[in-house]
Amino acid sequence: MNYNEDDRRFMELALMEARTAFDMDEVPVGAVVVNKGRVIGRGHNLTETLNDVTAHAEMQAITAAANTLGGKYLPDSTLYVTVEPCVMCAGAIGWSQIRRIVVGASDPKRGYSTVVSRPPFHPKAVVVTGVLADECASLMRAFFARKR
């Protein structure tokens, strides 16, 4: 875990997004995209609300960030996401050319690392894991405990 105070601060914002999803009875994953110290995109899961299996937090945040910057590539940006991205989202992160991905909790069931041997991120991308992992995982556990 090689992260700094900014990583903690921006992961807190991603957790706020995840809590919004939780309150909407969506799987509580949140994401923010930061460029030069400024949040340029944010999102939380909306798969139930939009009846769309692709409406993951990362996809929402990447789309918002691309719209903010007016282009599809985000090479100078960092994505903060509360739970390890799935393969679909990892692919989108790669295509967007995000160079730094900061992850809260791992996802041993559906995370990209359980499916692929090499992440589909940009070759120069740096991945930081475990930022506020306990808080991120706790929110997921609470959500699924409520469902049982």
Solvent accessible surface area in square Angstrom, and as a share of the most:
residue,aa,sasa,rsa
1,M,169,0.75
2,N,133,0.68
3,Y,70,0.27
4,N,83,0.43
5,E,126,0.57
6,D,70,0.36
7,D,1,0.00
8,R,91,0.33
9,R,127,0.46
10,F,9,0.04
11,M,0,0.00
12,E,72,0.32
13,L,43,0.21
14,A,0,0.00
15,L,1,0.01
16,M,107,0.48
17,E,19,0.08
18,A,1,0.00
19,R,103,0.37
20,T,56,0.32
21,A,0,0.00
22,F,37,0.15
23,D,118,0.61
24,M,82,0.37
25,D,66,0.34
26,E,1,0.00
27,V,50,0.29
28,P,1,0.01
29,V,14,0.08
30,G,0,0.00
31,A,0,0.00
32,V,0,0.00
33,V,0,0.00
34,V,10,0.06
35,N,17,0.09
36,K,175,0.74
37,G,54,0.52
38,R,140,0.51
39,V,39,0.22
40,I,8,0.04
41,G,4,0.04
42,R,106,0.39
43,G,6,0.06
44,H,29,0.13
45,N,13,0.07
46,L,33,0.17
47,T,28,0.16
48,E,129,0.58
49,T,79,0.46
50,L,97,0.48
51,N,140,0.72
52,D,54,0.28
53,V,126,0.72
54,T,60,0.35
55,A,1,0.01
56,H,46,0.21
57,A,0,0.00
58,E,6,0.03
59,M,48,0.22
60,Q,49,0.22
61,A,0,0.00
62,I,18,0.09
63,T,80,0.46
64,A,36,0.28
65,A,0,0.00
66,A,18,0.14
67,N,112,0.57
68,T,70,0.41
69,L,79,0.39
70,G,70,0.67
71,G,36,0.34
72,K,138,0.59
73,Y,100,0.38
74,L,0,0.00
75,P,46,0.29
76,D,100,0.52
77,S,3,0.02
78,T,19,0.11
79,L,0,0.00
80,Y,7,0.03
81,V,0,0.00
82,T,1,0.01
83,V,9,0.05
84,E,17,0.08
85,P,0,0.00
86,C,28,0.17
87,V,57,0.33
88,M,70,0.31
89,C,0,0.00
90,A,0,0.00
91,G,20,0.19
92,A,24,0.18
93,I,0,0.00
94,G,11,0.10
95,W,205,0.72
96,S,6,0.04
97,Q,54,0.24
98,I,0,0.00
99,R,75,0.27
100,R,60,0.22
101,I,0,0.00
102,V,0,0.00
103,V,4,0.02
104,G,2,0.02
105,A,7,0.05
106,S,83,0.53
107,D,31,0.16
108,P,104,0.66
109,K,175,0.74
110,R,185,0.68
111,G,0,0.00
112,Y,18,0.07
113,S,68,0.44
114,T,72,0.42
115,V,100,0.58
116,V,45,0.26
117,S,124,0.80
118,R,163,0.59
119,P,47,0.30
120,P,53,0.33
121,F,13,0.05
122,H,38,0.17
123,P,112,0.70
124,K,146,0.62
125,A,23,0.18
126,V,82,0.47
127,V,54,0.31
128,V,11,0.06
129,T,74,0.43
130,G,15,0.15
131,V,0,0.00
132,L,8,0.04
133,A,32,0.24
134,D,113,0.59
135,E,76,0.34
136,C,2,0.01
137,A,25,0.20
138,S,53,0.34
139,L,26,0.13
140,M,34,0.15
141,R,154,0.56
142,A,47,0.37
143,F,6,0.02
144,F,78,0.33
145,A,61,0.47
146,R,120,0.44
147,K,106,0.45
148,R,219,0.80
